[in-house]
């Protein structure tokens, strides 16, 4: 799943392209802009278009919040190495984070279908 891939592979390695870009974006306007464009195109746009039952502005906000949660976890776990998050198993992080992310992805229409 996307959460496991993002946290287990994409952000976990210190030298992965996205880890390097995430670190650089904290101090470089150019890197921050590159990261914003990439995340918007690859995540926010795709997630927002998949959300039914809410208006486009709310869909984009929900998608942006999903990204914020994922980047917050990745930053604290892999870059800043906050002990409780860095020391937790990936399975535990996913088990606890997945319902939060799912709540952002569930819209009134998707809840009716489920």
N, C-alpha and C positions, 0 to 999 in steps of 0.2 A: 504494500500500500504506500501511498504518497508520503505519509508521515514517517514511516519506517525508512523509506529511501532517503528522504531529506535529512533525517536525524542520524541515520546509520551510515550513510555513505557520502552524501553530498556535502555535508558540513563537518563531518567528523575528522577528516584528515586535515592536518595543519597546512598542507601544501596543495589542497584541492583548489581549483580555480575559484570556486565560490567562497571558500574560507579566506583566501588571499584577498579577494575583492571586498568581502565583508569587513575585514580588518582595515583595508585601505580606505574604505568609504567613511570610516569614522574620522579620518583626518584629511581627506582629499575631496574637494568639491567635484572634481572630474570623476573619480571613482564612485562617489555617491550618485552622481547623475547616471553613470553607466549601470549601476546596480538598480536604481529606480526604474530605468527603462526596461531592463531585463525582467525584473520581478513583475512589473506592470504587464508586459507583453506575455510572459510565460505563465503567470499565476493569476493575477487580479483579473485580467481580461477574460481568461478561460473560465475561472470560477464564477465570475459575475454573470457571464452569458448562460451558465448552466442552472442558475437559480431562478425558479419559476415562482410566481405568486407574490413577488414584491416588485416594486418599481426599480428602474435602473439605478437610481442614486443609492437606494438601500442595498441593492445587490452588490454594487461596487464597494460600499462601506463594509458589508459583511465579508467580502472577499479580501479587502485590505486588512480587516481585523484578523482573519485567518493567517495572513502573511505576517502580521505583527506578532501573533502568538508564536508562530514557528520560528521567526527570526529571534524573538526574545529567548526562547528555549535554546536555540542553537548558540546564540551569543553567550548566554550565561553558562551553558554546559561546556562548550568547546573553546571559546576565546577567553572568557573571564574566569572560567573554571570555578564557579561558585560551588563550594564543597558538596552540599546536599544534592544538587542537581548533577554535578559532574560524577559523583560517586554512585548515583543510582543506576540500576540496570536500565538498559534501553527499553526492555519490556515493561518495567514499572513506569517509566516516563510516558510511554505510549498509552498504557492502560489508564493513566490519570489524565493525560492531555486529550485523548481522543474524544471523550464526551463533550469537553469544552468546544473543541473544533466542530464536532458534529452539531452542537447547538447553534453555531453560527451558520451552518449550511442548511439547517432545517427551516424551511419557510412554511407559512400556513398551508400552501398548496401541497408541499411535499409531505407534511404531517397528515393531511387528509388521505394521501395515496398510501401511506405506510400503515 
